[in-house]
Amino acid sequence: MGETVAVIDYGMGNLHSVESALQHVGAQKVIVTHDADLIRSADRVVFPGVGAIRDCMSEIRRLHCDALLDTALREQHKPVLAICVGMQALMQRSEENGGVDCLGLLDGEVRHFGSPLADHDGSRLKVPHMGWNRVHQERPHPLWQNIADGERFYFVHSYYVHASDRSLLAGSLDYGVKADAALASDNLFAVQFHPEKSHRAGLQLLSNFLDWNGTC
C-alpha cells in the first residue's frame, strides 16, 4: 500500500511529522524533497505548508515547485494531497501580507477571519484558529472513508479558504464564519487542517490517501 510518496519540501515548516504519519499508516517509501526527478517519479504527492503565504509562494516559485505540482496534477494525474498553507497556495489570491497572488490552480480566495471574531452565541473567538474543530463532510469522497461526519481535526490558521466553485467543497468548518475545510477536484484533495496532528481521524485520512486511485 502507498508505493512511493513525495512530500514537497520548499523549506517551510517541519515536514517530518507528515513523513512519520505516512510511514505509520503503511507508506512503503516517503521522500521529503524538492528534487524534480524524485517528485515526478513518485506515485503520489503531498503538498504541505506552514507559515506566511508570501514567504511560501516565494520559495515555491524559486524552487519551481509550482511547475512540479502542476505536472503531477494535470499531466501525470497522480493523487495529490494538499495540507494547510499548501491548500491556501492552490487558490488565486490570499488577503495575507497585504494581498498575495497564489498558484491559481483552484478558483477562489483566502480570507482573514476578521477581528473581532465572535461565535454564534456572541462569545469572542481567538485568531489564529488553533486547536480542534469539527469538520462537516459536504459530500462523499474516498478520503472520508471510515471517518464520521463531524469528526474533529486539528487546525492552526488565521486565514481561511473560500472556493468560488462550490462544487469543489468536500468539507466545512464553523469558526465565527463557515469556512472551507476540504476541497476536492479530480485527483486533488486539499485540507485546511493537519491530518498528521489529528490522531485517529487524521491517520485514517492519510491511510485513505494511500489507497486512493485519484478519482472521486
C-alpha positions in Angstrom: 0.0 0.0 0.0 1.2 3.5 -0.8 4.1 2.9 -3.1 6.3 6.0 -3.2 5.0 9.2 -1.7 6.9 12.5 -2.4 6.4 15.2 0.2 7.2 18.5 -1.5 9.8 20.4 0.6 10.2 24.1 -0.1 11.7 24.9 3.3 8.6 26.0 5.1 7.8 24.1 8.3 8.8 20.7 9.9 7.7 18.1 7.4 9.0 15.1 9.3 5.7 14.8 11.2 4.0 14.3 7.9 6.6 11.8 6.8 6.3 9.9 10.1 2.5 9.8 9.9 2.6 8.5 6.4 5.0 5.8 7.4 2.9 4.9 10.4 -0.1 4.2 8.2 1.8 2.0 5.8 3.5 4.1 3.1 6.3 1.9 1.6 8.6 4.8 0.9 8.3 8.5 1.8 10.7 11.1 0.3 10.8 14.7 1.6 12.3 16.6 -1.3 12.1 19.4 -3.9 14.1 17.3 -6.4 12.2 17.4 -9.7 13.1 13.9 -10.8 12.1 12.3 -7.5 8.7 14.2 -7.4 8.0 13.2 -11.0 8.8 9.6 -10.4 6.7 9.3 -7.2 3.3 7.5 -7.2 1.6 10.2 -5.2 2.4 13.7 -3.9 1.8 15.6 -0.6 1.9 19.4 -0.8 2.1 20.7 2.8 2.7 24.2 4.1 3.3 26.3 7.2 4.0 30.0 7.7 3.2 33.2 5.9 1.9 32.9 2.4 4.2 35.5 0.9 7.3 33.5 2.0 5.7 30.2 1.0 4.9 31.4 -2.5 8.4 32.9 -2.9 10.0 29.6 -2.1 7.5 27.5 -4.1 8.3 29.6 -7.2 12.1 29.8 -6.6 12.4 26.0 -6.4 9.9 25.5 -9.3 7.6 23.5 -7.1 4.7 25.2 -8.8 5.5 23.6 -12.1 6.1 20.2 -10.4 2.8 20.4 -8.7 1.0 21.3 -12.0 2.7 18.4 -13.7 1.6 16.0 -11.0 -2.0 17.2 -11.1 -2.6 17.9 -14.8 -0.2 15.8 -16.8 0.6 12.8 -14.7 -2.8 12.7 -13.0 -1.4 11.3 -9.8 -3.1 11.6 -6.4 -2.2 14.8 -4.6 -3.0 15.8 -1.0 -2.5 19.5 -0.1 -2.3 20.4 3.6 -2.9 23.8 5.4 -0.9 26.5 3.6 -0.5 24.0 0.8 -4.3 24.2 0.3 -4.3 28.0 0.5 -1.5 28.2 -2.1 -3.7 26.5 -4.6 -6.1 29.4 -4.7 -6.0 32.5 -6.9 -5.2 35.1 -4.2 -4.7 35.5 -0.4 -5.5 38.5 1.7 -2.5 37.8 3.9 0.6 40.1 3.8 -1.4 42.8 2.2 -2.5 40.6 -0.7 -0.5 37.8 -2.4 -1.1 36.1 -5.8 -1.2 32.3 -5.3 -1.0 29.5 -7.8 -4.4 29.8 -9.2 -5.0 26.1 -9.6 -8.4 26.5 -8.0 -10.8 29.4 -8.3 -11.3 31.2 -5.0 -9.5 33.3 -2.4 -8.0 33.1 1.1 -9.7 35.5 3.6 -8.8 36.7 7.0 -11.2 35.5 9.8 -11.6 39.2 10.9 -11.2 41.0 14.2 -13.1 41.0 16.5 -14.4 37.5 15.7 -17.4 36.1 17.5 -19.1 32.8 17.8 -22.8 32.3 17.0 -23.6 32.9 20.7 -21.6 36.2 20.8 -18.6 34.8 22.6 -15.2 36.1 21.5 -13.1 33.8 19.3 -9.3 34.0 19.1 -7.4 34.4 15.9 -5.4 32.3 14.9 -7.9 29.5 15.0 -5.8 27.0 16.9 -7.0 23.6 18.1 -9.6 21.0 17.4 -12.8 21.7 15.4 -15.4 19.6 13.8 -15.3 19.0 10.0 -18.7 18.6 8.3 -18.5 16.4 5.3 -20.3 18.2 2.4 -20.2 15.3 0.0 -18.9 11.7 -0.1 -15.3 11.2 -1.1 -12.9 8.2 -0.8 -10.7 10.1 1.7 -13.7 10.3 4.1 -13.9 6.5 4.2 -14.3 5.3 7.8 -14.3 8.9 9.2 -17.5 10.0 10.8 -19.2 13.2 9.7 -18.4 15.9 12.3 -15.1 14.3 13.3 -12.6 16.6 15.0 -9.4 17.6 13.3 -6.5 19.9 14.4 -6.3 23.4 12.9 -3.7 26.2 13.1 -4.6 29.2 10.8 -5.6 32.9 10.7 -6.9 32.8 7.2 -9.5 30.5 5.6 -10.3 29.4 2.1 -13.4 30.2 0.2 -13.7 28.5 -3.2 -15.6 30.3 -5.9 -16.8 26.9 -7.4 -18.9 25.5 -4.5 -18.9 22.1 -6.2 -15.3 21.7 -5.0 -16.4 21.8 -1.4 -15.8 18.5 0.4 -15.7 19.6 4.0 -16.5 22.7 6.0 -15.8 24.1 9.5 -17.6 26.7 11.7 -15.4 29.3 13.4 -17.3 32.5 13.5 -17.8 32.1 9.8 -18.4 28.9 7.7 -15.1 28.1 6.1 -13.8 25.5 3.6 -12.1 22.7 5.4 -11.6 20.4 2.5 -11.8 20.8 -1.3 -11.7 18.0 -3.9 -11.2 18.2 -7.7 -10.4 15.1 -9.7 -7.1 13.7 -8.4 -6.6 16.6 -5.8 -7.8 16.6 -2.2 -6.9 19.7 -0.1 -7.4 20.2 3.6 -7.0 23.2 5.9 -6.4 21.0 8.9 -3.3 19.0 9.8 -4.1 15.3 9.4 -0.7 14.4 10.7 -1.6 16.0 14.0 -5.2 14.8 14.1 -4.8 11.5 15.8 -7.0 8.6 14.7 -9.1 10.6 12.2 -6.1 12.2 10.6 -4.3 8.9 10.3 -7.4 7.3 8.7 -7.4 10.1 6.1 -3.7 9.6 5.3 -4.4 5.8 5.1 -7.3 6.5 2.7 -4.9 8.8 0.6 -2.5 5.9 0.2 -5.3 3.7 -1.1 -6.9 6.4 -3.3 -6.6 6.0 -7.1 -7.2 9.7 -7.7 -10.8 9.5 -8.8 -13.8 10.8 -6.9 
